[in-house]
Amino acid sequence: MSYKRKLLTIGSTVMLTTGLVTLTQLEAQQVEAREEVGEDHDLLEGKTSKGYDVSVRLMPKIWEEWHKDGVADIITVTVDAAGKDLNGEKVTLKLADGQETTGKVIKTNEGNKAILWNSLNISKGDTLTVFIGEDESNTKEFIVQKDLKGDCENNVNFNLTTKEGQSITITSITENFICGEADFIIDGEDYNGAPKKTIRLYIESPDGERAIFDVEDTNQYDYKGGNKFEFENHLNIKKGDTIKIGYWTLSDNPAQIGTISNLDSPKFTDNAATFEAPITVKGTNFYNTPTDFSDLYIGVVSDNKLEGQITKITSQYVEGQVDPSYAGAIITFSERGGSMMISVYTRSLVDKDGKFKVYNNMKSFGAEIELTKDGESKYARMMLRPENRYFYRWEQLSSCSRFERQRGWIYKPENIEVPTQKDNEIFEPTSSRVNKKNEITIKDIKDAISIKGYDKEYTIEVDETTIPKLTDGNKEASGEVKATVIYADKSTDEIKVKAIVTSKTDAEIYTIVECGHAGTGVFYEPITPENLKHIRLLSEGDTEIYEGKRSYEIDESTIPVLPEHSKEPVTGQVKFTITYADGSVGDVWADVKIMPSPWDVLDVIPLWEDTDTLVKNAVFNENEKTITGQFIIADADILVRSFNGQFRGPVYEAHTDANGHFTLENATFVDSYSVTLKIDGEQTRITGDFIVKSDNGGGEVDPTPDPEKPVTPTNKTGWDGDSYYIDGEKVTSKWLEVTAKDAKDDETTYWYYFDENGQYVTNTWKGSYYLKDNGQMAKNQWIYDKSYENWFFINEDGTYARYTWKGSYYLKQWGQMAKQEWAYSPETGWHYFNPDGTYVQNKWVGAYYIKQWGYMATNEWIFDKDYDNWFFIKEDGTYAHDTWKGSYYLKQYGRMAHNEWAYSPETGWHYFNPDGTYVQNKWVGDYYLKQWGYMAKNEWIYDKGHWYYVKDNGQYARNEVVDGYKLNASGQMM
């Protein structure tokens, strides 16, 4: 065990003993040493000059297994500031010789964490100083107990300019890394449609070998120190070689290999510069030993195990070898995101010698490999060995994948020909449902059909006899319209389009109403016309959502009322009179359920009826470090948290006595607190703010305070500059309601807060209240706070709104407007918000689908027009995949299988009708689908008067003898 030691000075004598410090004089001055690490030499821990708990991890645990001893790519810094949110705060690490590295704090579920690029070269015994904040006044020094070498040595200095004017600086060339800085370029858009800043660089040696580097959205995850880059060097460079460095982009759809569209490949541009290598360096291939797939397996996805080897990995390519019989086969590496959605593809073809090469666009150790030839596939699910650095480049540590959903890279080998495929083998037409009033035309059907990714001309022929029509006075008719898609190469696909024609008015169609919490009809008292406004209208049966404009009136007499102090919910129906877009008018009813307030289900009685004040007489005792107060409910468990705007302090637990009194021990003084009632260990919605006063704890008062500037005696009551007087006395350190004239020159009253100098406070929070630039307390208005870089809505009483909607905007727990994030509303559930604060609707956010009005889909089918397909959303909000839902199968990315083959790991191969139901008791090509849709294998089948034998691969035997029976060319028993 190692010991922390104290340095003790006694005159000029320093005395130290192992694990024990001896004092020989009581007046010895104790000087606390800079903290050193213990047995874990990679972890430094201590308190900063401002009392923050800080820990510095020199070698992150995840890298210990595969980094070279004494080398680390990154250093992590975790800061605990007593609950304070430090998101975006600057963190700097400095050595005494001037070396430094910087980063920004990211708020994670593990707290405030900064991930810094390790550009330092640290020796045992060096003093490493941590600085928190821009002004670098909050510091902590450590003595490092080990040598730690960064990736870059700063041994060269080349300042280059590319053809298009970007600056690239190279500062380090070693056998392991090439480092420097480069300008960002705008390359495409991110998933929100905003310009995407990237640094995509390649470095090329004279022999044509390349190393590549890629960072996107670095501003959002700025742990690398701005625009720095770091190549893992596998190049062989000789002194005097001309080395090229430049930018690459993604080239859309360079070729079609297989049936996946939206495939890209790197395009190495001429936007580059060259320099002469100053040294000879033989690069390091971190993964250069051929390794069998069988040595890498962490499991296989089927019995069709793939055999082969990984032979080489660089930052540009992954290379390998399989049996030469697979020449021409498609090989795909894929990677799943956190929701098990395939987020990254890389794909190529096997050459005549069984060798393959794919672009390396993966970002983690784990990969799934699929090799497909002649409709059959082999699989491997693998975890690459720890020493493989190229599959886990540390610049991609953010939780967001750098690739868009289902985006892939493709490498087309030069020595083999890509198999020619017909358009109908590559592409698949899809259709959306047609709903029309009175008549459906051929154009309506054609407009409902699309082919994603197909950029050639095609025609559609519609079987007009299958279009549903209104006859014999019927108000509605439906059916499936048959159509044929004719591609440019004359190949065809058959498709059916669901269609409904009706003469009904909107008022006759849309008769179902959903409202309340997540559309369940649940409300928490009271129900008002305001919180009933977010209703959804749906049609009978298929529950199609009405998207047209409408207006409505609420019959307020039908709104159920919860009896006072009721402990049971009340159900009922609310009547709406709707005027639809087509002018029709109809009455609809919504089922509602009103839940009782938690006050009324308690077995204790509130101490007072003024529920606007949850806590009375809250006082902070400075000497005892306690807060005492009286809560509205006796004999109750409560949680108390100090806060000031976004700042959140410690949480205290307490229990109130028979009179509601409580005491918080070891409390921190902040003038404003929040209290929350707990029932059966769970927090309730009974939450409120209160102000704490300091009584100075009976402490001594300084008998000689600094004299204040004398004020000329006056009996004045009113304003004097920024101060206010009452009977000649300046108002200080308190709230005051003052009468003033408004914009219309009418007299009204405003609240001000005056500081200890008697000046009114501006542009800041005081507890839950905001003082504007004129000092007046804001109320019933939006305000923008620059310090939080966010909007707040101030209620009529001056407190900020929280846990509530204001139009299309949602105010979170501490009043900030939700934007570019998920937020949960107790009334309406989960929502995702755009950067401008409006809610997202009719769109995917990761694995979740946000419906109209911003509701997150749960436990329901949804139809996505962009994908032209159905998805089933599970109870947790993620889409179902690789599973059955009734007679329908959800494929790898959640899309419903239809008019195609699909493989289920549980039930094997199935073929699906255009409506998504599985085919049964029927031939599909050479294959027979039995009852329940199972594909026949290794068995006899009797169909339409003939016996057939189906082999292990599912195809029927022909011109063979099976079990002594001869089968003809049609597979029929002779």
Secondary structure as the mmCIF struct_conf table of DSSP 4:
data_model
#
loop_
_struct_conf.conf_type_id
_struct_conf.id
_struct_conf.beg_label_comp_id
_struct_conf.beg_label_asym_id
_struct_conf.beg_label_seq_id
_struct_conf.end_label_comp_id
_struct_conf.end_label_asym_id
_struct_conf.end_label_seq_id
STRN STRN1 LEU A 7 ILE A 10
TURN_TY1_P TURN_TY1_P1 GLY A 11 SER A 12
STRN STRN2 THR A 13 VAL A 14
STRN STRN3 THR A 17 THR A 17
TURN_TY1_P TURN_TY1_P2 THR A 18 GLY A 19
STRN STRN4 LEU A 20 LEU A 20
BEND BEND1 THR A 24 THR A 24
TURN_TY1_P TURN_TY1_P3 LEU A 26 GLU A 27
HELX_LH_PP_P HELX_LH_PP_P1 ALA A 28 ALA A 28
STRN STRN5 GLN A 29 VAL A 31
HELX_LH_PP_P HELX_LH_PP_P2 GLU A 32 ARG A 34
STRN STRN6 GLU A 35 GLU A 36
BEND BEND2 GLU A 39 GLU A 39
TURN_TY1_P TURN_TY1_P4 HIS A 41 ASP A 42
STRN STRN7 LEU A 43 LYS A 47
TURN_TY1_P TURN_TY1_P5 SER A 49 LYS A 50
BEND BEND3 GLY A 51 GLY A 51
STRN STRN8 ASP A 53 ARG A 57
BEND BEND4 LEU A 58 MET A 59
HELX_RH_3T_P HELX_RH_3T_P1 LYS A 61 TRP A 63
TURN_TY1_P TURN_TY1_P6 GLU A 64 TRP A 66
BEND BEND5 HIS A 67 HIS A 67
HELX_LH_PP_P HELX_LH_PP_P3 LYS A 68 LYS A 68
TURN_TY1_P TURN_TY1_P7 ASP A 69 GLY A 70
STRN STRN9 VAL A 71 VAL A 71
BEND BEND6 ASP A 73 ASP A 73
STRN STRN10 ILE A 74 ASP A 80
TURN_TY1_P TURN_TY1_P8 ALA A 82 GLY A 83
TURN_TY1_P TURN_TY1_P9 ASN A 87 GLY A 88
STRN STRN11 LYS A 90 LEU A 95
TURN_TY1_P TURN_TY1_P10 ALA A 96 ASP A 97
BEND BEND7 GLY A 98 GLY A 98
STRN STRN12 GLU A 100 THR A 108
TURN_TY1_P TURN_TY1_P11 ASN A 109 GLU A 110
STRN STRN13 GLY A 111 TRP A 117
STRN STRN14 ASN A 121 ILE A 122
TURN_TY1_P TURN_TY1_P12 LYS A 124 GLY A 125
STRN STRN15 THR A 127 ILE A 132
BEND BEND8 GLY A 133 GLY A 133
TURN_TY1_P TURN_TY1_P13 GLU A 134 ASP A 135
STRN STRN16 ASN A 138 ILE A 143
BEND BEND9 LYS A 146 LYS A 146
STRN STRN17 LEU A 148 LYS A 149
BEND BEND10 ASP A 151 ASP A 151
STRN STRN18 PHE A 158 THR A 161
TURN_TY1_P TURN_TY1_P14 LYS A 163 GLU A 164
BEND BEND11 GLY A 165 GLY A 165
STRN STRN19 SER A 167 ILE A 173
BEND BEND12 GLU A 175 ASN A 176
STRN STRN20 PHE A 177 ALA A 182
STRN STRN21 ILE A 185 GLU A 189
TURN_TY1_P TURN_TY1_P15 TYR A 191 ASN A 192
BEND BEND13 GLY A 193 GLY A 193
STRN STRN22 PRO A 195 GLU A 204
TURN_TY1_P TURN_TY1_P16 PRO A 206 ASP A 207
BEND BEND14 GLY A 208 GLY A 208
STRN STRN23 ARG A 210 GLU A 216
TURN_TY1_P TURN_TY1_P17 THR A 218 TYR A 221
BEND BEND15 LYS A 224 LYS A 224
BEND BEND16 GLY A 226 ASN A 227
STRN STRN24 LYS A 228 GLU A 232
STRN STRN25 ASN A 236 ILE A 237
TURN_TY1_P TURN_TY1_P18 LYS A 239 GLY A 240
STRN STRN26 THR A 242 ASP A 252
TURN_TY1_P TURN_TY1_P19 GLY A 258 THR A 259
BEND BEND17 ASN A 262 ASN A 262
STRN STRN27 LEU A 263 GLU A 276
BEND BEND18 PRO A 278 ILE A 279
STRN STRN28 VAL A 281 LYS A 282
BEND BEND19 PHE A 286 TYR A 287
BEND BEND20 THR A 289 THR A 289
STRN STRN29 THR A 291 ASP A 292
HELX_RH_3T_P HELX_RH_3T_P2 PHE A 293 ASP A 295
TURN_TY1_P TURN_TY1_P20 LEU A 296 LEU A 296
STRN STRN30 TYR A 297 GLY A 299
BEND BEND21 VAL A 301 ASP A 303
STRN STRN31 LYS A 305 LYS A 305
STRN STRN32 GLN A 309 ILE A 313
BEND BEND22 SER A 315 GLN A 316
STRN STRN33 TYR A 317 GLN A 321
HELX_RH_3T_P HELX_RH_3T_P3 PRO A 324 TYR A 326
TURN_TY1_P TURN_TY1_P21 ALA A 327 GLY A 328
STRN STRN34 ILE A 330 ARG A 336
TURN_TY1_P TURN_TY1_P22 GLY A 338 SER A 339
BEND BEND23 MET A 340 MET A 340
STRN STRN35 ILE A 342 LEU A 349
TURN_TY1_P TURN_TY1_P23 LYS A 352 ASP A 353
BEND BEND24 GLY A 354 GLY A 354
STRN STRN36 LYS A 355 TYR A 359
BEND BEND25 SER A 364 PHE A 365
STRN STRN37 GLY A 366 LYS A 373
TURN_TY1_P TURN_TY1_P24 ASP A 374 GLY A 375
STRN STRN38 GLU A 376 MET A 383
TURN_TY1_P TURN_TY1_P25 PRO A 386 GLU A 387
TURN_TY1_P TURN_TY1_P26 TYR A 390 PHE A 391
BEND BEND26 TYR A 392 TYR A 392
HELX_RH_3T_P HELX_RH_3T_P4 TRP A 394 GLN A 396
BEND BEND27 SER A 398 CYS A 400
BEND BEND28 ARG A 402 PHE A 403
TURN_TY1_P TURN_TY1_P27 ARG A 405 GLN A 406
STRN STRN39 ARG A 407 ILE A 410
BEND BEND29 GLU A 414 ILE A 416
HELX_LH_PP_P HELX_LH_PP_P4 GLU A 417 THR A 420
HELX_RH_AL_P HELX_RH_AL_P1 ASP A 423 ILE A 426
STRN STRN40 PRO A 429 SER A 431
STRN STRN41 VAL A 434 LYS A 437
BEND BEND30 ASN A 438 ASN A 438
HELX_RH_AL_P HELX_RH_AL_P2 ILE A 442 ASP A 447
TURN_TY1_P TURN_TY1_P28 ALA A 448 ALA A 448
STRN STRN42 ILE A 449 ILE A 451
TURN_TY1_P TURN_TY1_P29 LYS A 452 GLY A 453
BEND BEND31 LYS A 456 LYS A 456
STRN STRN43 THR A 459 VAL A 462
HELX_RH_3T_P HELX_RH_3T_P5 GLU A 464 THR A 466
BEND BEND32 ILE A 467 ILE A 467
TURN_TY1_P TURN_TY1_P30 ASP A 472 GLY A 473
BEND BEND33 LYS A 475 LYS A 475
STRN STRN44 GLU A 476 ILE A 486
TURN_TY1_P TURN_TY1_P31 ALA A 488 ASP A 489
BEND BEND34 LYS A 490 LYS A 490
STRN STRN45 THR A 492 THR A 502
HELX_RH_AL_P HELX_RH_AL_P3 ASP A 506 ILE A 509
STRN STRN46 TYR A 510 GLU A 514
BEND BEND35 GLY A 516 GLY A 516
HELX_RH_3T_P HELX_RH_3T_P6 HIS A 517 GLY A 519
BEND BEND36 THR A 520 THR A 520
STRN STRN47 VAL A 522 TYR A 524
BEND BEND37 GLU A 525 GLU A 525
HELX_LH_PP_P HELX_LH_PP_P5 PRO A 526 ILE A 527
TURN_TY1_P TURN_TY1_P32 PRO A 529 PRO A 529
HELX_RH_3T_P HELX_RH_3T_P7 GLU A 530 LEU A 532
STRN STRN48 ARG A 536 SER A 539
TURN_TY1_P TURN_TY1_P33 GLU A 540 ASP A 542
HELX_LH_PP_P HELX_LH_PP_P6 GLU A 544 GLU A 544
STRN STRN49 ILE A 545 ILE A 545
HELX_LH_PP_P HELX_LH_PP_P7 TYR A 546 TYR A 546
BEND BEND38 GLY A 548 GLY A 548
STRN STRN50 SER A 551 ILE A 554
HELX_RH_3T_P HELX_RH_3T_P8 GLU A 556 THR A 558
BEND BEND39 ILE A 559 ILE A 559
HELX_LH_PP_P HELX_LH_PP_P8 LEU A 562 PRO A 563
TURN_TY1_P TURN_TY1_P34 GLU A 564 HIS A 565
BEND BEND40 GLU A 568 GLU A 568
STRN STRN51 VAL A 570 THR A 579
TURN_TY1_P TURN_TY1_P35 ALA A 581 ASP A 582
BEND BEND41 GLY A 583 GLY A 583
STRN STRN52 VAL A 585 MET A 595
HELX_LH_PP_P HELX_LH_PP_P9 PRO A 596 SER A 597
HELX_RH_AL_P HELX_RH_AL_P4 PRO A 598 VAL A 601
BEND BEND42 ASP A 603 VAL A 604
STRN STRN53 PRO A 606 PRO A 606
BEND BEND43 LEU A 607 LEU A 607
BEND BEND44 GLU A 609 GLU A 609
TURN_TY1_P TURN_TY1_P36 THR A 611 ASP A 612
BEND BEND45 LEU A 614 LEU A 614
STRN STRN54 VAL A 615 ASN A 621
TURN_TY1_P TURN_TY1_P37 GLU A 622 LYS A 625
STRN STRN55 THR A 626 PHE A 631
BEND BEND46 ILE A 632 ILE A 632
STRN STRN56 ILE A 633 ILE A 633
BEND BEND47 ALA A 634 ASP A 635
STRN STRN57 ASP A 637 ASN A 644
TURN_TY1_P TURN_TY1_P38 GLY A 645 GLN A 646
STRN STRN58 PHE A 647 HIS A 655
TURN_TY1_P TURN_TY1_P39 ALA A 658 ASN A 659
BEND BEND48 GLY A 660 GLY A 660
STRN STRN59 HIS A 661 LEU A 664
BEND BEND49 GLU A 665 ASN A 666
HELX_LH_PP_P HELX_LH_PP_P10 ALA A 667 PHE A 669
BEND BEND50 ASP A 671 ASP A 671
STRN STRN60 SER A 672 ILE A 679
TURN_TY1_P TURN_TY1_P40 ASP A 680 GLY A 681
STRN STRN61 GLU A 682 ILE A 691
STRN STRN62 LYS A 693 SER A 694
HELX_RH_3T_P HELX_RH_3T_P9 ASN A 696 GLY A 698
HELX_LH_PP_P HELX_LH_PP_P11 GLY A 699 ASP A 702
BEND BEND51 PRO A 703 THR A 704
HELX_LH_PP_P HELX_LH_PP_P12 PRO A 705 PRO A 710
STRN STRN63 GLY A 718 ASP A 720
TURN_TY1_P TURN_TY1_P41 GLY A 721 ASP A 722
STRN STRN64 SER A 723 ILE A 726
TURN_TY1_P TURN_TY1_P42 ASP A 727 GLY A 728
STRN STRN65 GLU A 729 LYS A 730
HELX_LH_PP_P HELX_LH_PP_P13 VAL A 731 VAL A 731
BEND BEND52 SER A 733 SER A 733
STRN STRN66 LYS A 734 LYS A 741
TURN_TY1_P TURN_TY1_P43 ALA A 743 LYS A 744
BEND BEND53 ASP A 745 ASP A 745
STRN STRN67 GLU A 747 PHE A 754
TURN_TY1_P TURN_TY1_P44 GLU A 756 ASN A 757
BEND BEND54 GLY A 758 GLY A 758
HELX_LH_PP_P HELX_LH_PP_P14 GLN A 759 GLN A 759
STRN STRN68 TYR A 760 TYR A 760
HELX_LH_PP_P HELX_LH_PP_P15 VAL A 761 VAL A 761
BEND BEND55 ASN A 763 ASN A 763
STRN STRN69 THR A 764 LYS A 766
TURN_TY1_P TURN_TY1_P45 GLY A 767 SER A 768
STRN STRN70 TYR A 769 LEU A 771
TURN_TY1_P TURN_TY1_P46 ASP A 773 ASN A 774
BEND BEND56 GLY A 775 GLY A 775
HELX_LH_PP_P HELX_LH_PP_P16 GLN A 776 GLN A 776
STRN STRN71 MET A 777 MET A 777
HELX_LH_PP_P HELX_LH_PP_P17 ALA A 778 ALA A 778
BEND BEND57 ASN A 780 ASN A 780
STRN STRN72 GLN A 781 ASP A 785
TURN_TY1_P TURN_TY1_P47 LYS A 786 GLU A 789
STRN STRN73 ASN A 790 ILE A 794
TURN_TY1_P TURN_TY1_P48 GLU A 796 ASP A 797
BEND BEND58 GLY A 798 GLY A 798
STRN STRN74 THR A 799 TYR A 800
HELX_LH_PP_P HELX_LH_PP_P18 ALA A 801 ALA A 801
BEND BEND59 TYR A 803 TYR A 803
STRN STRN75 THR A 804 LYS A 806
TURN_TY1_P TURN_TY1_P49 GLY A 807 SER A 808
STRN STRN76 TYR A 809 LEU A 811
TURN_TY1_P TURN_TY1_P50 GLN A 813 TRP A 814
BEND BEND60 GLY A 815 GLY A 815
HELX_LH_PP_P HELX_LH_PP_P19 GLN A 816 GLN A 816
STRN STRN77 MET A 817 MET A 817
HELX_LH_PP_P HELX_LH_PP_P20 ALA A 818 ALA A 818
BEND BEND61 GLN A 820 GLU A 821
STRN STRN78 TRP A 822 SER A 825
TURN_TY1_P TURN_TY1_P51 PRO A 826 THR A 828
STRN STRN79 GLY A 829 TYR A 832
STRN STRN80 PHE A 833 PHE A 833
TURN_TY1_P TURN_TY1_P52 PRO A 835 ASP A 836
BEND BEND62 GLY A 837 GLY A 837
HELX_LH_PP_P HELX_LH_PP_P21 THR A 838 THR A 838
STRN STRN81 TYR A 839 TYR A 839
HELX_LH_PP_P HELX_LH_PP_P22 VAL A 840 VAL A 840
BEND BEND63 ASN A 842 ASN A 842
STRN STRN82 LYS A 843 VAL A 845
TURN_TY1_P TURN_TY1_P53 GLY A 846 ALA A 847
STRN STRN83 TYR A 848 ILE A 850
HELX_RH_3T_P HELX_RH_3T_P10 GLN A 852 GLY A 854
HELX_LH_PP_P HELX_LH_PP_P23 TYR A 855 TYR A 855
STRN STRN84 MET A 856 MET A 856
HELX_LH_PP_P HELX_LH_PP_P24 ALA A 857 ALA A 857
BEND BEND64 ASN A 859 ASN A 859
STRN STRN85 GLU A 860 ASP A 864
TURN_TY1_P TURN_TY1_P54 LYS A 865 ASP A 868
STRN STRN86 ASN A 869 ILE A 873
TURN_TY1_P TURN_TY1_P55 GLU A 875 ASP A 876
BEND BEND65 GLY A 877 GLY A 877
STRN STRN87 THR A 878 TYR A 879
HELX_LH_PP_P HELX_LH_PP_P25 ALA A 880 ALA A 880
BEND BEND66 ASP A 882 ASP A 882
STRN STRN88 THR A 883 LYS A 885
TURN_TY1_P TURN_TY1_P56 GLY A 886 SER A 887
STRN STRN89 TYR A 888 LEU A 890
TURN_TY1_P TURN_TY1_P57 GLN A 892 TYR A 893
BEND BEND67 GLY A 894 GLY A 894
HELX_LH_PP_P HELX_LH_PP_P26 ARG A 895 ARG A 895
STRN STRN90 MET A 896 MET A 896
HELX_LH_PP_P HELX_LH_PP_P27 ALA A 897 ALA A 897
BEND BEND68 ASN A 899 ASN A 899
STRN STRN91 GLU A 900 SER A 904
TURN_TY1_P TURN_TY1_P58 PRO A 905 THR A 907
STRN STRN92 GLY A 908 PHE A 912
TURN_TY1_P TURN_TY1_P59 PRO A 914 ASP A 915
BEND BEND69 GLY A 916 GLY A 916
HELX_LH_PP_P HELX_LH_PP_P28 THR A 917 THR A 917
STRN STRN93 TYR A 918 TYR A 918
HELX_LH_PP_P HELX_LH_PP_P29 VAL A 919 VAL A 919
BEND BEND70 ASN A 921 ASN A 921
STRN STRN94 LYS A 922 VAL A 924
TURN_TY1_P TURN_TY1_P60 GLY A 925 ASP A 926
STRN STRN95 TYR A 927 LEU A 929
HELX_RH_3T_P HELX_RH_3T_P11 GLN A 931 GLY A 933
HELX_LH_PP_P HELX_LH_PP_P30 TYR A 934 TYR A 934
STRN STRN96 MET A 935 MET A 935
HELX_LH_PP_P HELX_LH_PP_P31 ALA A 936 ALA A 936
BEND BEND71 ASN A 938 ASN A 938
STRN STRN97 GLU A 939 ASP A 943
TURN_TY1_P TURN_TY1_P61 LYS A 944 GLY A 945
STRN STRN98 HIS A 946 VAL A 950
TURN_TY1_P TURN_TY1_P62 ASP A 952 ASN A 953
BEND BEND72 GLY A 954 GLY A 954
STRN STRN99 GLN A 955 TYR A 956
HELX_LH_PP_P HELX_LH_PP_P32 ALA A 957 ALA A 957
BEND BEND73 ASN A 959 ASN A 959
STRN STRN100 VAL A 961 VAL A 962
TURN_TY1_P TURN_TY1_P63 ASP A 963 GLY A 964
STRN STRN101 TYR A 965 LYS A 966
STRN STRN102 LEU A 967 LEU A 967
TURN_TY1_P TURN_TY1_P64 ALA A 969 SER A 970
BEND BEND74 GLY A 971 GLY A 971
STRN STRN103 MET A 973 MET A 973
#
